């Protein structure tokens, strides 16, 4: 898998060159699965990129007010909203 880090300047850094989308900004948290990445943005929405073989990089339309993100292995993604509601997508 690829490792993602958020540096002190808010820039997403990857263990693999050229894997993070250049348009990515306003990131407050990151996570990476076996072949996909996730970012929680300052506006509490989620963006994903990478392999989408099971829909793991396609968060549900309108997903907002997210507090926590977590990739779920190779093919799944999870968001926990501020009210505690969990939202999963991909193969989970």
TIPABA-746258 format. One record per residue (C-alpha): y, x, z. Coordinates in pm, 1 decimal, m for minus. Layout:
// TIPABA-746258
py->Y px->X pz->Z
...
This chain:
// TIPABA-746258
py->0.0 px->0.0 pz->0.0
py->363.9 px->85.3 pz->m21.3
py->573.0 px->141.1 pz->289.4
py->925.1 px->m2.6 pz->315.1
py->1199.0 px->109.2 pz->551.8
py->1551.4 px->m8.8 pz->620.3
py->1781.4 px->288.3 pz->678.2
py->2086.0 px->289.6 pz->905.4
py->2311.5 px->199.9 pz->611.2
py->2108.2 px->m112.4 pz->529.4
py->1947.0 px->41.6 pz->222.0
py->1582.2 px->m39.3 pz->156.3
py->1376.0 px->275.0 pz->104.7
py->1020.5 px->280.1 pz->m30.4
py->738.4 px->531.5 pz->m7.9
py->703.8 px->485.6 pz->m385.3
py->989.6 px->577.8 pz->m616.5
py->1157.8 px->299.5 pz->m816.5
py->968.6 px->19.3 pz->m642.6
py->1259.5 px->m152.3 pz->m463.8
py->1474.1 px->m378.7 pz->m687.9
py->1813.9 px->m222.7 pz->m754.4
py->1989.2 px->m558.8 pz->m703.3
py->1866.4 px->m592.9 pz->m344.5
py->2150.0 px->m607.6 pz->m88.3
py->2247.5 px->m760.7 pz->247.9
py->1899.7 px->m687.9 pz->385.9
py->1835.0 px->m713.0 pz->760.2
py->1453.1 px->m675.3 pz->766.7
py->1174.0 px->m566.3 pz->532.0
py->797.1 px->m585.9 pz->508.5
py->536.0 px->m471.7 pz->261.0
py->189.4 px->m590.7 pz->174.3
py->m62.9 px->m404.6 pz->m37.7
py->132.9 px->m461.2 pz->m357.0
py->433.6 px->m671.6 pz->m269.8
py->755.9 px->m634.0 pz->m76.2
py->963.7 px->m881.0 pz->121.5
py->1320.9 px->m873.5 pz->244.8
py->1502.9 px->m1098.6 pz->488.3
py->1864.3 px->m1125.7 pz->382.2
py->2172.0 px->m1164.2 pz->598.8
py->2203.2 px->m1528.8 pz->489.1
py->1851.8 px->m1589.7 pz->636.3
py->1681.1 px->m1635.1 pz->300.1
py->1384.2 px->m1434.5 pz->171.0
py->1330.4 px->m1240.6 pz->m150.5
py->1001.1 px->m1088.6 pz->m261.6
py->893.4 px->m858.0 pz->m543.0
py->588.5 px->m677.5 pz->m674.8
py->244.3 px->m817.6 pz->m750.5
py->239.0 px->m1195.6 pz->m767.6
py->m131.2 px->m1244.9 pz->m845.7
py->m168.4 px->m1517.2 pz->m581.0
py->192.0 px->m1639.0 pz->m556.8
py->276.6 px->m1399.4 pz->m272.3
py->616.7 px->m1315.9 pz->m420.4
py->714.6 px->m1678.6 pz->m480.7
py->862.0 px->m1820.0 pz->m159.2
py->898.7 px->m2198.4 pz->m154.4
py->1221.4 px->m2326.9 pz->m308.5
py->1487.1 px->m2395.3 pz->m48.4
py->1336.8 px->m2170.2 pz->219.9
py->1621.0 px->m2090.1 pz->459.6
py->1706.2 px->m2027.9 pz->825.6
py->1434.2 px->m1761.4 pz->843.5
py->1417.5 px->m1542.7 pz->1154.9
py->1106.6 px->m1329.8 pz->1090.1
py->912.2 px->m1222.9 pz->780.5
py->564.9 px->m1074.1 pz->752.0
py->343.7 px->m989.6 pz->457.2
py->m10.8 px->m1113.8 pz->507.9
py->m235.1 px->m845.6 pz->363.1
py->m271.0 px->m816.0 pz->m10.5
py->m194.1 px->m1166.7 pz->m127.6
py->4.5 px->m1364.3 pz->126.4
py->347.1 px->m1392.6 pz->284.7
py->479.7 px->m1555.9 pz->601.0
py->821.3 px->m1661.2 pz->724.1
py->902.1 px->m1793.2 pz->1069.2
py->1212.8 px->m2007.5 pz->1076.7
py->1463.2 px->m2011.6 pz->1362.8
py->1313.8 px->m2336.8 pz->1493.6
py->964.8 px->m2176.1 pz->1514.2
py->827.9 px->m2343.5 pz->1201.9
py->594.0 px->m2119.6 pz->1003.0
py->592.7 px->m2118.3 pz->624.4
py->315.8 px->m1939.9 pz->431.6
py->273.3 px->m1882.5 pz->61.0
py->33.5 px->m1699.9 pz->m165.1
py->m334.1 px->m1672.0 pz->m74.6
py->m339.4 px->m1727.9 pz->303.5
